[in-house]
Amino acid sequence: MSLVGIAKMAAQSTLLASKRQVEYREMPARSILNRSKPGMPFHWTINPYRGCEFGCKYCYARYTFEFMEMPVTDFEDRIFAKSASAHLLAQELRRLDHREQIALGTATDPYQPAERRYGRTREILEVFARERGRRLGIVTKSDLVTRDIDILKEVARRNVLSIHVTITTLDERLARLLEPRAPRPALRLEAVGKLSRAGLAVGVTAKPILPALTDGERALDRLGKAAKDAGALTFQGGAVFLMPSALQVFLPFLEEQFPHLAGRYREQFAQSAYMGRAYKEALQVRLQKIRERYGLDAATLDYRPELWMEEQASLF
């Protein structure tokens, strides 16, 4: 059976480099903006890479490798950099309503190690630095985001920009198990501080929150306080969801590292990829109390960019 669509593009991708077990390839892209699902807090997503070297055991985005007819276990070892990202974005933004929110880094981290080599995320930011009146959010687990403070400040002068640094736990040992190749939590907190001192709107996201691993009230409270102390303006989080592709990796991980939890997770996610409504509601109550305790907001803060033209501001 011949390959078609994204699977064919992946098979025909050009090898860029490799290190240890990680292989980097360049993949042609037909579009850089992707329409988000209904109910999301943003309208469009941008992911400059396919695959993510951080190798988080719970990662939901592993399913994207099924589209390329590749094992989901290759997600952290085969990284595809999308070609012509900036050129495509500049073209597509011309047709985009300024009122629509864009999120960068929803499926793969825009500041994973490949970004040091190929700079696709910075090229995308350079496009936004020439725009005015856009609404952009960035999600990352990496302190590499501080490399781009100069251009992030330019983006924020012309557009509403929010940066969300994901920290699932302050426990360094647990973080290393759950997110084996991601920067340490302490480095991420340092990044929050640097972004805040640069005058950028930055928040901490505790996501996913894992039952019996990272959902303890004391652990979340410590994280909320650390976020505030670092200069975060917002603190939010959400319960883990585990699709079959993610379970292929997460369940064996639990059986090896936390065998007493494996059965509970297997039973919980046998019928649905999501935690139950009661659990999610109780979790949000817990997070809200933490926000109130430390004076943090739940949602992205809005502001008037310095160079936002009057006629564009009137769109909102």
Phi, psi and omega in degrees: 000126183282148180282147178225167173057224185295329178295321178293318180297321179294318181295330182264005182295154184266130178292125179264313181190172175209151176215135185045241181264359184266133179241132180251134179227157175257129182242130175298147179231134177274334181207151178251338177264132178237134179291132180278166179286154177301145178092352179278155181281008178220158184263329185225151177235152174229127175229103184293344182230155168248134189087155181214123187290345182295334172065035180300131187295334184264002192305123180285336188284000177302334181300337182296336178284340175296326178296331181267007180056045177237152178299138180294341178286350176274359189305322182265356184248348177232105186251128181249120175268125182285134182276154176055033183301312183294319180298315180296317181298314180302322179290315186287329180296334180299333183260005188259134175295131181298338182282351184272132183281139179242135180242129180254118177096042182272334183245327175224149185289126181288348179242030173293169184308329180301332181295329177298326183276318195246343170059028182293325179294317179296322177299321178294317178297326178297327176293314180294331178293342177263354179270167171220143174081015178270165175236113186233134173240143180238134178240128180206155171255007191248139173285354176299340179304331181291341175302329187259020181304322181301311182281331176298322178295325177291319177300316184291337177287335186248343186220162174277112184241131172231141181241130184240112180265121182276125174227110184277332181199151173271351179286107186298320181294315179295319179299320180295327177288315184285324186228069195301334183244008180275155176301150181299150178307322180298322178292325179292320177296321176299321178296319177303315180297317180294319179295319180296315181294338177279359178085017181266147178282109185230145178222169177247134179244121175265088185207130001277153172267126189254122180306133176068004178240311183229008186263007180296141183300318181293318181295318179291324178296317178300319180293317178299317179295318179297322178298314179298314182297329181281345180110010178294146176262333183231157176213121181216169180191171180202153182291149178298146165230140189233103175285164180309323180295322178287324180297331178302330180260319189289320181295313175300326176298314178298317181299329179276315188262326183224064186301334180290344180259345188301315182296320180296317179292318180300318179292317182299319187257014179291326184255337184211150178280353188245151171289160182291160183300318182299317180296314183295321179293318179296323179295318180293326175298317179297317180294322180296320178297321178294318178299316180296324182294324186247009176068042180252153177265161180269318185256169178298133178284140178265152177203166180262108180301147183303319185251028179279114184294149184303318183292332176283321179299328181292345177295337186258000000 
